[in-house]
Amino acid sequence: MTYDTNNIFAKILRDEIPAKKIYEDDMVMAFSDIHPKKKIHVLILHKGAHADIQSFGEDAKDDEIVALFRAVPKIAAQLGIDKSGYRLITNCRTDGGQEVPHLHLHLLGGEPVGPMTA
Ligand code: AMP
């Protein structure tokens, strides 16, 4: 899938628009969702030009995939929800309801997150 370099998360990654950053390392950034669905709602992004989980799984290098998933428990621990638990969601393409075409994981927690789908 073609990557749109002007998507809003690409602009956040380039520091062109602000975000409430929670975590950053060489390959990963996490920031608060602007419309939180739960007490804690953080978006976790790989910094590379990956549009969605489908293309990420197909095209990313192994070290990129490892970096993204190794960051998740670190961020959860930093937020104090590693013991209580959380939900991790990624929306993919049209039927997945993806709005922003840069791969991101929604980390939801800080309270019981409820049923899996509405
Ligand atoms: P998705 O439907 O999985 O693509 O989710 C996109 C998410 O990005 C939504 O939960 C939005 O609330 C969130 N969002 C959109 N713009 C921003 C922004 N500028 N800063 C933080 N979160 C945003």
Residues whose N, C-alpha, C, O or C-beta is under 5 A from the ligand:
A	BS01	AMP	S32 D33 I34 H35 N91 G97 Q98 E99 V100
